[in-house]
Amino acid sequence: MRLKQIIDEDFGGIPNRFAKALGISPGSLSAYLNGDSIIGGEIFFKIVSIAKRSSDWLLTGEDVGAKRPVNSVEYKTPEEKEYLEMLLRVIRSDDTSQTTMTILDAVLTSKSEAESPPVRPRKSRTGTR
């Protein structure tokens, strides 16, 4: 991970400042820097938040999210794009009437049922062995 770079760029090269910002001891930070200890999820996400860097950058050195705008979406088909844009318009509209919500629920339910494999009924057993 790029902890040393964060310390140099954001904390004036002083590890104790970074440790204090994370709410950990300087010894714990030293163990992370030396590879003697593995950073857990809670500390990892504190680092992401405090350093204002992406988790991708922290792990790989590449800011994968920067290659694509945040609101950018890749659609599988033109139909999917049209469907999702219509759905978004409905969600964002001020029309929260029962009719609209009922129709929306019905569409979403029928769509998810159409994508699910059919459930076969179990054969009942008659008799015992």
N, C-alpha and C positions, 0 to 999 in steps of 0.2 A: 504494500500500500504506500501511498504517497504522504505519509505523516510528516516526514522531515520537510518536504516542500511546503506543506501547510504551515508548519511551525516557522519556517524561514520567511514566507511571504506574508502571513497574517499575524504572527505573534513576535515579530522582531527577532526571530531566531532563538527565542527563550522558551524552552520546553515547559518550564514551570507555569508560565502564563497559559499555555494550552491545556495543561493538566487541570489547572484551576477552572478554566472555562468548561471543561468536560465534567468537573466534579469528581475527579479521581486523584489519587496520590501521584506525586512525581515518580515514585517507584513503579507504580502500575504502568504509567506512560513509558518509562524506560524499558520495562519488560516487553511492551508492545513494539517499541522501536527496535529492540534487539532480537525480536522473534522468539523470546522466551515464553511469551504468553499469547494466546489467540484472542483477538477482539471479539466479544460477544455482540449479539444483535442490538442491544440497547445502546452500548457505547458506539457501535458503528453508525447508528442513525443519529446519535448526538453529534458525531463528527460531521456527517453530511449536513446537518442543520447549522452547526456553528461555522463550518468552513464555507457554507453556501456553495457546495460543489455537488455534482450528481454522484449517485452511488456507482454508476458505471465508471466515471472518472476515477473515483477512489479505488475501485477494484482493478481496473485495467489500464488506466492512464488515458483512455479514450472517452470523450463525451459523446456517446452514441446518440443521446437525445438531441444534441445540437445539430445533427445531420438532417433533422426533420423538424418543422415547426410543431409546437406543442399541440395545436388544434388540427394538425394534419391527420387524415385518416386514409388508409388504403382500403378500397372496396374490392371485393372479389368479382362483382359483376355490376353492370350499370343498373340492373334491377335492384340489387342490394343498396346501392347508393340512393336511388329514388325512394325506396322503402324507408330507409333510415332517416333521410332528410324530412320526409313527411311525418314520421314519428316524432322527430325532434320539434317540428313546427307545432304539433299538437301538444307536446309536453310543455313547450315554452309559451303557448297561448294562454290567454286569461280565461278561456272557456274550460271551466272545471265542472260543467254540468254533469249530472248523473248519466245522461244519455251518452255524452262524449266518453266518459270514463268507462261505461259499460261496453261501448263499441271497442274502445282501445283494449280493454281486458279480453274481449272475445277474440280480437285479431291476434293478440299476443298468445293467447291460449291455443288457438287453432294452429298458429305458426309453430309453436313448440311441440304440439302433438303430432304435426305433420313430419317433423324432423326426428321424432322418437321412433324407435323400432316398435312394431306391434307387440303387445304382451299376449303370450299364448296362455290360455287357461290351463290349469293343472288338471291332469286326468285323476279322477278320484279312484281310490283303490277300494275294491269291494272284497271282503273276505280277509282272512289272515293266513299266514304261512304256517 
